[in-house]
Amino acid sequence: MKSEATFKTDLINRIEKEIPGSMVFHLDPNVDGSGIPDLLVLCDDKWGALEGKKHKDAARRKHQEYYVEKMGSMGYSTFISPENEDAVMEELHIYFGR
């Protein structure tokens, strides 16, 4: 099983490769450890936020559910792990129209 850091690095590379024109930023949890999702995906006039987890049953920090849901109401936001990576990537292709 990949470490969470390796999973996120590979995920960033996959998103930037499969969603042409996208930019992915890994947000620093030490700046705001309040549960803001790890990754910010920008493409044209849309954005998405992804909270990466090592596996689907990994612990969630305080407020992560809140921020994923809140940000999802403003754009696209979800939890992502190796178990749902392909499904989330499909949703990103649809959401960004690419």
N, C-alpha and C positions, 0 to 999 in steps of 0.2 A: 504494500500500500504506500502511495506517495505521501510525503509530508504535506501539510496544508500550504506551506510556502511554495513548494514545488508545483502543487496543483494550481495555485494562483498564477504563478509565472507561466506555466504552460497554457492556462486559460487566457491570459492576456495575449499571448502570441497567437492563439487560435482565433480570438475575436478580431484582432487587427488583420489577420490573414483573410478570414472569411467574410468580414464586413468591411468592404473597401471604403476608404476614406474615414474610418473610425479612429478615434484616439481613446486609449484606456489609461486611466490614472489610478494607481494604488494609493488610497488615502491612508494617512498616518494615524493609527489608532492611539498613539501617544499624545497627539495634539488634542483630540476629542474622543476620549474613551467611553463616550456615552451610548455607543451602539450604532453609530452611523455605519452604513454598509462599506465594505472594504474597497470596492472597485466602482469607479465612475466611468461610464462609457458615453462618449460624445460622438454624434454623427449628424452632420447637417444641422437641422433645427430641433433635433430630438436628443434625449439623454436617457440613460438607464443606470440603475444602481444595483450592484450585486454583492450579496454577503456570502463569501466563500466559506465552505466548511469541508473539513477533511473527509467526512462521511455524513450520510443523511441523519444519523442519530447523535452527531456531535453536540456538545453543550452549547447553548446560546447565552450570550451575556445579557445582563439587565438592559432592557429597552430595545434590543435588536428587533424583536417582533414588531414593536411600535413603529420604529423608523422604516422598516421594510414596507409595512402596510401604508404608512403615511406617504412615503415617497412614491409608492405604487399608485396612489391616487392622483399624483401630480405628473407622472410619467410612466416609467417601467421600473419595477424593483422586485427582486425575489431572492430567495436563498438558492445557492447553487452548490452542488457536491458532485463527485464522480458519478453517483447513481442517477442524477437527473441532468447531467451536463448536456447530453445530446438534445433532450427535450427543451431545455432553456435556450440552447443555441438556435433551435428551430423557431422559438418564440422571438428571439432577437432578430433573426432574418426577416420575419414577418413585420415586427414592430418598426424596424429601420427601413423596410422596403428593399432589402438587398439580399 
